């Protein structure tokens, strides 16, 4: 893709990248500025983390529960400002994504282990299918680190990790 164009990888991610700074001392491709937005629709695919971390903010929880009980849940969801997941959950998603896409990053073995340890500590917060995928990729990453190359497999070792 050319700098300045957008990409849609899946229904979850929109990614935009710019040209690098022409005055940069880096190589001709230079560093770039990039931003990604992540979306999720539970009707299409389950969110990676529990639903409770996403949704409308309410100053009065009882008011929100009452609106939902009265059948006004669509109004509540569409009109209320949305909350961000807590930092611990955002960090969990970062660690999980680093493990899943480990081949794109030059992560050290201690960094891979730290990401895995954090995911393991908070594993109950992850969707079961996504959690298994994260653990499979950790096994693959560790095999690649030890062999110095790409390795297939890894699913059979996940049971020992969980």
Secondary structure, DSSP 8 states (H G I E B T S, - for coil): --TT-EEE-SSSEEEEE----TT-SS-TT----EEEEE---TTTS--SB-GGGSSB--S-HHHHHHHHHTT-HHHHHHHS-B----HHHHHHHHHHHHHHTGGGS---HHHHHHHHHHHHHTGGGB-HHHHHHHHHHHHHHHHHHHHTS-----HHHHHHH-
